[in-house]
Amino acid sequence: MPPPDPEQLPYLLDFFPLQDAESTQISHFFDELRAGRLVTSYCPPCDRLHWPPRVACDTCTAEKLEWRTLPGRGKVFAFTAMMLGAPMGFEKDLPFVIAVVEVEGAPFKVLARVDDAKYEDMSIGMAVVLKVHRLRDGRVFYRFRPA
């Protein structure tokens, strides 16, 4: 029996959240991602970028946050490969690379899948760029690929 398509998984097992303005207050993040841009929330009073994007600052609780565009480039800080035990619906993708990426110009690191790369070809410090992963139903998610 083939594994289920991630787009057909029950809601609680779906790794790609509802992304429209009626479903989430961070719909702007997904809209920008569809346009090929990586953005995140920024708190002016704290002068702080957040990851993941949020609707309130976790430091001062301000709710009037702004959106800031990130360059969509970074360097691999650490990496591994998913060889076995992939989440339901992703078994057909095995093996795949997962990396901690130091995002250029950001004070945080992002955990993401790295497409178009084999584990053997990865290295610490390797340059990567944003890759928008598009699902058939129009939803998107961020990944990276070698630069």
Backbone as CSV, one residue per row, in Angstrom:
resi,resn,N_x,N_y,N_z,CA_x,CA_y,CA_z,C_x,C_y,C_z
1,MET,0.839,-1.179,0.000,0.000,0.000,0.000,0.884,1.242,0.000
2,PRO,0.695,2.163,-0.939,1.540,3.365,-0.989,1.241,4.298,0.183
3,PRO,2.233,5.067,0.611,1.993,5.997,1.728,1.023,7.093,1.292
4,PRO,0.299,7.678,2.241,-0.647,8.730,1.887,0.070,9.985,1.405
5,ASP,-0.559,10.699,0.508,-0.063,11.981,0.015,-0.175,12.980,1.161
6,PRO,0.872,13.802,1.447,0.789,14.749,2.564,-0.415,15.682,2.439
7,GLU,-0.830,15.974,1.230,-1.971,16.862,1.050,-3.276,16.186,1.427
8,GLN,-3.284,14.864,1.546,-4.497,14.125,1.861,-4.529,13.637,3.311
9,LEU,-3.572,14.031,4.112,-3.524,13.581,5.499,-4.634,14.241,6.320
10,PRO,-5.069,13.595,7.390,-6.025,14.242,8.295,-5.442,15.548,8.817
11,TYR,-6.291,16.499,9.127,-5.850,17.838,9.532,-4.745,17.821,10.583
12,LEU,-4.880,17.031,11.623,-3.889,17.051,12.701,-2.543,16.471,12.290
13,LEU,-2.492,15.735,11.190,-1.227,15.182,10.719,-0.632,15.999,9.579
14,ASP,-1.310,17.062,9.181,-0.868,17.876,8.055,0.230,18.839,8.513
15,PHE,1.412,18.732,7.912,2.541,19.576,8.300,2.459,20.975,7.701
16,PHE,1.545,21.175,6.759,1.412,22.461,6.091,0.118,23.102,6.569
17,PRO,0.189,24.148,7.387,-1.005,24.719,8.006,-1.906,25.448,7.006
18,LEU,-3.112,25.741,7.460,-4.000,26.595,6.673,-3.337,27.962,6.577
19,GLN,-3.368,28.575,5.395,-2.515,29.737,5.171,-3.244,31.012,4.771
20,ASP,-4.565,30.971,4.632,-5.280,32.167,4.198,-5.575,33.087,5.386
21,ALA,-5.956,34.334,5.090,-6.187,35.337,6.135,-7.320,34.946,7.082
22,GLU,-8.261,34.139,6.632,-9.349,33.706,7.504,-8.886,32.652,8.505
23,SER,-7.770,31.989,8.210,-7.303,30.885,9.046,-6.129,31.227,9.942
24,THR,-5.336,32.229,9.572,-4.153,32.559,10.373,-3.823,34.039,10.289
25,GLN,-3.353,34.571,11.374,-2.945,35.976,11.412,-1.568,36.188,10.784
26,ILE,-0.880,35.119,10.441,0.406,35.285,9.758,0.286,34.924,8.277
27,SER,-0.890,35.112,7.704,-1.097,34.803,6.288,-0.145,35.597,5.389
28,HIS,0.277,36.775,5.842,1.227,37.580,5.051,2.533,36.814,4.819
29,PHE,2.955,36.044,5.806,4.155,35.227,5.652,4.016,34.295,4.455
30,PHE,2.873,33.616,4.356,2.643,32.676,3.267,2.439,33.388,1.932
31,ASP,1.792,34.555,1.948,1.629,35.339,0.715,2.989,35.747,0.152
32,GLU,3.861,36.214,1.024,5.208,36.616,0.600,6.003,35.405,0.121
33,LEU,5.855,34.295,0.801,6.554,33.074,0.398,6.108,32.634,-0.997
34,ARG,4.810,32.744,-1.282,4.318,32.422,-2.630,4.997,33.293,-3.685
35,ALA,5.362,34.517,-3.303,6.029,35.445,-4.219,7.546,35.245,-4.219
36,GLY,8.027,34.251,-3.459,9.452,33.946,-3.457,10.261,34.725,-2.441
37,ARG,9.583,35.341,-1.476,10.282,36.129,-0.464,10.086,35.519,0.924
38,LEU,11.165,35.517,1.701,11.121,35.039,3.082,10.988,36.259,3.987
39,VAL,9.921,36.310,4.766,9.707,37.425,5.685,9.493,36.883,7.085
40,THR,9.611,37.763,8.049,9.306,37.387,9.421,8.808,38.604,10.176
41,SER,8.301,38.378,11.362,7.782,39.479,12.164,8.922,40.191,12.887
42,TYR,8.686,41.496,13.116,9.671,42.359,13.758,8.947,43.212,14.789
43,CYS,9.516,43.311,15.987,8.954,44.131,17.052,9.742,45.438,17.154
44,PRO,9.144,46.580,16.764,9.861,47.866,16.859,10.277,48.237,18.288
45,PRO,9.400,48.099,19.309,9.847,48.483,20.651,11.069,47.693,21.147
46,CYS,11.143,46.426,20.769,12.261,45.571,21.204,13.398,45.541,20.190
47,ASP,13.150,46.079,18.997,14.114,45.976,17.895,14.523,44.516,17.718
48,ARG,13.497,43.646,17.576,13.754,42.211,17.569,13.023,41.507,16.431
49,LEU,13.792,40.746,15.662,13.206,39.857,14.661,12.821,38.553,15.338
50,HIS,11.721,37.951,14.890,11.257,36.689,15.467,11.352,35.566,14.443
51,TRP,11.568,34.385,14.920,11.381,33.180,14.107,10.862,32.090,15.019
52,PRO,9.801,31.451,14.645,9.002,31.695,13.450,8.199,32.981,13.591
53,PRO,7.631,33.470,12.473,6.826,34.693,12.547,5.692,34.515,13.560
54,ARG,5.329,35.601,14.215,4.278,35.515,15.231,3.395,36.752,15.223
55,VAL,2.362,36.736,16.015,1.412,37.848,16.050,1.628,38.748,17.258
56,ALA,2.439,38.324,18.217,2.765,39.126,19.391,4.213,38.857,19.779
57,CYS,4.870,39.882,20.258,6.267,39.740,20.678,6.345,38.895,21.946
58,ASP,7.240,37.939,21.952,7.379,37.079,23.134,8.225,37.734,24.223
59,THR,8.751,38.931,23.952,9.517,39.645,24.964,8.659,40.699,25.665
60,CYS,8.024,41.585,24.869,7.260,42.691,25.456,5.749,42.543,25.272
61,THR,5.306,41.528,24.584,3.911,41.216,24.282,3.232,42.215,23.340
62,ALA,3.998,43.090,22.699,3.410,44.030,21.736,2.738,43.251,20.616
63,GLU,1.607,43.748,20.162,0.889,43.093,19.076,0.999,43.859,17.766
64,LYS,1.554,45.048,17.810,1.737,45.830,16.581,3.117,45.551,16.021
65,LEU,3.231,44.405,15.350,4.500,43.992,14.771,4.535,44.375,13.304
66,GLU,5.729,44.477,12.781,5.931,44.782,11.367,6.479,43.541,10.684
67,TRP,6.465,43.565,9.357,7.065,42.488,8.573,8.390,42.972,8.021
68,ARG,9.388,42.130,8.103,10.713,42.425,7.555,11.096,41.324,6.576
69,THR,11.670,41.740,5.459,12.104,40.789,4.446,13.516,40.317,4.767
70,LEU,13.706,39.021,4.737,15.026,38.427,4.920,15.605,38.140,3.542
71,PRO,16.920,38.074,3.418,17.512,37.890,2.091,17.266,36.529,1.449
72,GLY,16.838,35.545,2.217,16.604,34.229,1.621,17.891,33.479,1.320
73,ARG,18.974,33.902,1.951,20.269,33.234,1.798,20.803,32.900,3.189
74,GLY,21.664,31.916,3.223,22.262,31.563,4.490,23.380,30.569,4.320
75,LYS,23.870,30.105,5.467,24.934,29.107,5.475,24.537,27.974,6.408
76,VAL,24.945,26.782,6.045,24.626,25.605,6.842,25.444,25.634,8.132
77,PHE,24.746,25.578,9.254,25.375,25.541,10.566,25.573,24.091,11.010
78,ALA,24.584,23.253,10.700,24.625,21.824,11.024,23.667,21.120,10.082
79,PHE,23.862,19.822,9.893,22.967,19.091,9.000,22.954,17.612,9.354
80,THR,21.914,16.957,8.891,21.773,15.521,9.044,20.920,15.030,7.879
81,ALA,20.741,13.728,7.829,19.891,13.159,6.786,18.811,12.313,7.437
82,MET,17.615,12.431,6.922,16.517,11.561,7.332,16.629,10.319,6.463
83,MET,17.026,9.210,7.056,17.228,7.960,6.318,16.060,6.992,6.520
84,LEU,15.523,6.970,7.718,14.418,6.080,8.098,13.457,6.863,8.977
85,GLY,12.258,6.365,9.082,11.323,6.936,10.046,10.800,8.309,9.685
86,ALA,10.686,8.587,8.407,10.145,9.884,7.997,8.704,10.008,8.454
87,PRO,8.250,11.231,8.695,6.842,11.415,9.068,5.921,10.838,7.994
88,MET,4.732,10.426,8.404,3.760,9.843,7.496,3.540,10.765,6.288
89,GLY,3.621,10.170,5.121,3.430,10.925,3.893,4.730,11.362,3.247
90,PHE,5.840,11.263,3.971,7.128,11.692,3.433,8.070,10.519,3.188
91,GLU,7.573,9.313,3.368,8.420,8.131,3.206,9.000,8.039,1.800
92,LYS,8.249,8.459,0.811,8.706,8.359,-0.586,9.862,9.322,-0.877
93,ASP,10.066,10.299,-0.007,11.136,11.279,-0.210,12.483,10.822,0.346
94,LEU,12.501,9.741,1.122,13.740,9.292,1.763,14.794,8.911,0.738
95,PRO,16.056,9.149,1.019,16.562,9.982,2.108,16.485,11.461,1.723
96,PHE,16.433,12.338,2.744,16.493,13.772,2.470,17.298,14.470,3.554
97,VAL,17.806,15.642,3.222,18.692,16.392,4.112,17.895,17.421,4.897
98,ILE,18.233,17.549,6.172,17.672,18.573,7.046,18.856,19.365,7.585
99,ALA,18.716,20.695,7.619,19.836,21.519,8.083,19.359,22.623,9.010
100,VAL,20.270,23.043,9.868,20.107,24.265,10.635,20.837,25.325,9.814
101,VAL,20.092,26.354,9.396,20.645,27.377,8.498,20.773,28.696,9.240
102,GLU,21.978,29.270,9.213,22.188,30.624,9.717,21.714,31.571,8.619
103,VAL,20.593,32.222,8.851,20.011,33.101,7.847,20.782,34.416,7.816
104,GLU,21.225,34.800,6.625,22.002,36.025,6.455,21.217,37.227,6.979
105,GLY,21.868,38.015,7.830,21.256,39.236,8.351,20.234,39.011,9.451
106,ALA,20.110,37.794,9.961,19.133,37.507,11.010,19.851,36.989,12.255
107,PRO,19.300,37.281,13.425,19.929,36.816,14.663,19.499,35.420,15.081
108,PHE,18.956,34.647,14.158,18.475,33.318,14.491,18.860,32.322,13.408
109,LYS,18.686,31.069,13.750,18.908,29.973,12.810,17.562,29.317,12.526
110,VAL,17.447,28.736,11.334,16.198,28.128,10.894,16.448,26.654,10.599
111,LEU,15.558,25.801,11.075,15.616,24.387,10.749,14.771,24.167,9.503
112,ALA,15.348,23.567,8.481,14.620,23.386,7.229,15.178,22.207,6.453
113,ARG,14.358,21.717,5.591,14.787,20.680,4.656,15.628,21.335,3.563
114,VAL,16.642,20.621,3.094,17.479,21.098,1.989,17.213,20.182,0.800
115,ASP,16.622,20.741,-0.237,16.321,19.980,-1.445,17.491,20.044,-2.417
116,ASP,17.478,19.168,-3.384,18.487,19.143,-4.454,19.893,18.941,-3.923
117,ALA,19.999,18.213,-2.814,21.312,17.961,-2.217,21.324,16.571,-1.588
118,LYS,22.468,15.937,-1.686,22.681,14.662,-1.010,23.514,14.931,0.238
119,TYR,23.341,14.090,1.235,24.089,14.228,2.477,25.590,14.304,2.207
120,GLU,26.067,13.445,1.308,27.504,13.388,1.015,28.042,14.704,0.448
121,ASP,27.180,15.508,-0.152,27.615,16.750,-0.775,27.502,17.955,0.156
122,MET,26.947,17.754,1.325,26.749,18.848,2.276,28.021,19.131,3.051
123,SER,28.149,20.371,3.524,29.264,20.735,4.392,28.862,21.912,5.269
124,ILE,29.498,21.984,6.431,29.272,23.112,7.324,29.775,24.368,6.607
125,GLY,28.970,25.435,6.653,29.345,26.683,5.993,28.887,26.778,4.545
126,MET,28.332,25.701,4.027,27.841,25.683,2.640,26.751,26.736,2.460
127,ALA,26.837,27.481,1.364,25.838,28.502,1.058,24.557,27.852,0.538
128,VAL,23.419,28.327,1.051,22.115,27.842,0.610,21.213,29.040,0.334
129,VAL,20.187,28.797,-0.484,19.212,29.841,-0.803,17.804,29.286,-0.609
130,LEU,16.880,30.187,-0.421,15.486,29.828,-0.226,14.948,29.064,-1.425
131,LYS,14.174,28.035,-1.141,13.434,27.317,-2.170,11.998,27.212,-1.679
132,VAL,11.072,27.744,-2.447,9.666,27.672,-2.072,9.117,26.315,-2.511
133,HIS,8.606,25.576,-1.549,8.006,24.274,-1.832,6.508,24.497,-2.012
134,ARG,5.998,24.192,-3.203,4.591,24.436,-3.528,3.810,23.134,-3.557
135,LEU,2.713,23.109,-2.832,1.818,21.961,-2.852,0.773,22.177,-3.946
136,ARG,0.193,21.105,-4.399,-0.784,21.191,-5.500,-1.992,22.054,-5.170
137,ASP,-2.330,22.152,-3.905,-3.525,22.923,-3.541,-3.236,24.406,-3.331
138,GLY,-2.007,24.858,-3.649,-1.670,26.274,-3.551,-0.935,26.663,-2.288
139,ARG,-0.880,25.774,-1.302,-0.128,26.103,-0.094,1.371,26.036,-0.382
140,VAL,2.139,26.704,0.456,3.590,26.769,0.283,4.276,26.543,1.626
141,PHE,5.554,26.181,1.545,6.386,26.091,2.725,7.813,26.406,2.307
142,TYR,8.641,26.769,3.269,10.025,27.118,2.941,10.934,25.906,3.060
143,ARG,11.869,25.851,2.151,12.977,24.908,2.204,14.187,25.683,1.692
144,PHE,15.326,25.039,1.673,16.524,25.647,1.101,17.087,24.687,0.056
145,ARG,17.997,25.190,-0.749,18.733,24.381,-1.723,20.133,24.965,-1.787
146,PRO,21.120,24.163,-2.261,22.478,24.712,-2.381,22.482,25.935,-3.290
147,ALA,23.309,26.912,-2.935,23.377,28.166,-3.723,24.110,27.917,-5.029
